[in-house]
């Protein structure tokens, strides 16, 4: 029996090294492009499962420190195990490119849904927001700040689950952009403190969550034109009821508090938002 087990272990070890030589991940099709690289649907030839395979920008190679930080952040993101977070399986190098391998999610981003269908109903927002709050509470309790919460980073799956992706990776990409010419996305969702380049904590995610909920509720963003960094720091956001007059007061209040300029005035944690949502559903 022992000999058979050793033989099986040797075979699987041989398969593993062979698959690494060939490239463990076999690209099946392109899923899309984001600020952090191109995402493909791929097959993990070792574990025989379909996954999302993100190939990172070439410019990463020019900055060993940013690359090291990126892999460190990916490693900590891989520790997160939650139903509403896209699981990171692996990060490394294959065929001269750096990658992150993660759970393949069958669904669409909230951004795509809003783009194609317009704003989301209040009941739908409560459903999505509750799950996003659960994911963020879990990550924040594990000392991981997302730094790039937005509707394009939240998936809505075929089985009606919200899943946040790219946890903690924005920090490493920010560092990379500071050293190279990687084009930064327009900061529609950035908190005032992030816009000003200050140290941020979990409350930056709460601000960005507020922008995302505003977008879900109205189909648009609080600040869309002009000097966006200035607006985030100095301009009061519009009342979402200017766009959606019948939006429930409870959701308006949540958006307003998330979008407070001073982090101290926002919610202390997303669990407080969950409590308010619960109270509004069961008055």
N, C-alpha and C positions, 0 to 999 in steps of 0.2 A: 504493500500500500504506500509506504514511504517513497519507494522508488518511483511509483506512478505519479505521486504528488510532485516529486522533484523534477520528473520529466515534464509534467504539465507547467510547472513554474519556469523551467528552462525554455519551453516552447513560447510561453507568453512573453518572457523576457526577450527572446529572439524576435518575436512579432513586434514588440515595443521598439526595439532598436531599429528594425527594418522600417517600421512606419515613420520613425523619426528621420531616417535617411531620406525617405520619399517625401516627407512632410506629413505630419500627423493629420492635418486638416485639409480635406479636399473641397475646393470651392465648387459650389453647385450653381449659384446664381447671385446676381447683385440685388441687394435689398434697398440700398439708398446711400446717400452721402450726408454726413453731419459735420459739425465743427471739429470733431475729433477724428475724422478720417472716413474711409469708405467701409460700409457694412455689407457683408456677404452672408448668404445662407451657405453653410458648409457642413460636411460630414466629418465627425470625429472617427477616424479609422481604427482607433484603439478601443474606444468604448462603444462604437457603433451607434452614435446618436447624432441627430440633427442639431445644429447650434447656430447662433449668430456669431460671425467672425469679423471683428473690426480691425482693419489694417490702418495703423497710425501714420501720420504725416512723415514723409521722408526727412523733414527738417529735424526730427527728434534725434537722428543719428549725429547731427552736428553739435549736440549739446549733451554730453555724457551725464552731467549732473541732473538735468531736467528728465532725462531718460530714467536715471536711477530713481528719482522721486516718483516718476510715473509708475514704475513697476512696484514701488513701495505702496503707493496709493491703491493700485489694483489689488495688491495682496490684502490690504486691510478691507477693501470692498468685498473681497472673496470670503471674508469672515461673516458677512451679513447673510443671515438665513431667515428670510421672511416671505410670506405669501405675496406681499405687495411690492417686493423688490426683485428686479431682474437679477438672477444669480450670476455672479462672475465665476467661471470655472478655472480659468488659466490665463496667464499672460507671459509673453516671451518673444522669441525670434524664430521666424521660419522663412526660408528662401530670401534672407537678407532684409526682411521687413519685420517690424515689431507689431505685435497684435494683442488683442484681448479676445478671448473666447468666452462666450456667455450663453445663457439660456436663450433658446429661440422662442419668441413669443408670437403666436398667431393672432394678429389683430392690427390695430391702427393706432397712431399717436393721437392724443387729444387735439393736437394742432391740425392734423389732417381731417379729423371729424368736424371741427369747427369750420374749417375752410370749405368743406363740401356741403355741410348741412346747416351751417349757421350756429347760433347760440344753443346752449344745452338747457333743457327745462330745469326748473328749481329742484324737482325730485331727483333728476339725474345728477345734478351738481352735488346734492347731499350724499348720494350714493358714492360718487367718485371721490369727493372731498374726504369723506370718512376714511376711505381706504388709503388715500394719500397721507392723511394725518397719522394713521396707524404706522405706515412705513417710515415716516419722518421721525415719529416719537421713538420707534425702535432704533433707528440709526443714531439719533442724537443721544439716546441713552447709552449707546455703544461708542460715544465720542467721535462720531463721523458726521461732518457737515457736508451737505451735497455741493453747495455753492453755485449750482446752475439749475435750480428748479424752474421748469417752464413746461408749457403744454407739449412741446416737441420732445421732451424727455420723459413723458408719461404715456404709457401704452394702455389701451383699452382692449382687453382680449375678447376672443369669440365667446368665452364662457363668462363674460361680464365681470371681469376683475381688472382693477387698476393696478398697474405695475410701474414703479419709478425705475429709470435706468441711469447708468453713468454716475453712480455714487462716488463722491470724493475725487473723481478724476479731473474735475474742472481746475482744481488747485494746481496740478502739475501742468495742465495745458496753459493756464495763466502764466506760469513761470516760463514756459516755452515761448509764449508770445512775447514776453518781455525781452527775450534774448534773440529772437529771430523775426522774420517778416511774415509769420503766419497771420493771415487776416482774421481779426477778431470779429465775432458776431456783434450785431448792433445790440447795445445793452438795454433792451426793452424791460427786462425783468430784474435788473440789478438793484440791490438795496442802496440807500444813500451812502452807508459806510463802505460798501464794496466799491461803489462808484468813486469814492474819494481815496481809495487805496488803503483804507485803514484795516486794522485787524478785525476779522469777522468771527462770529460764533453762530450757534444754531439759529439765532434770531434773523440772520440774513436769509435763511431758507423760508422763514415765516413771512417775510416781506415778499419774496419771490412767489410764494404760494398765493399770497393776496393778489398779486398781479395776474396769476394764472386763473384764479377764481373769477376775477373781474372779467377776464377774457371769455371764460366759459359762460358767464352770465349775460354778457353783452355782445359777444362776437367780435369785440374789438379790444384794444389795449388802452390803459389809462393815459399813457403818453405815446404818441405815434409820430410826432414830427417836431422839428425845431431842435434845440439843444437838449437831448435826452438826459445826459448827466445832470445838467442844471435843473431840469424838471424834477428828477428823482430827489434831488437834494432840497429844492426850494419851493416847488409848485404843489399846491394841494391837488390831489387827484379829483377828477370829476365824480359826481354822484352816479353810481351805475344805473339809477332809475331814470337818468336823462335818456338812456338807451333802452332800458327795459322797465317801463313804469310799474309793472305788476310784480317786480322782484320782491320776495318776502323780506320784511324788516330784519329778520334774524340773519339772513345772508348778507344784507347791506352792512349790518353792524360788524359781522366777521370780517368782511372785506376792508372796512374802514380801519379796524383795529390792526389788522395785518399790515396795512399800508402806512402806519404811523412812521414819521421820519425818524423819531428817536427810538432806538431799540428797546429802551426801558418801558416805553408806552405800549409796545406790542404784547402779544401773549407770551407768557414765560415758557410755554411748551405747547406743542400741538395737541397734547391731551386736554388742555383747557378748551380748545376749539371743539374737540370731540364731545366734551361735557355740554357745551352750549348747543351743539347740533342735537344732542340727545334731549336736552330740555325743550328745544323748539319743536321737536317731533312729538314729544309727550308733555304738552303743557298741563 
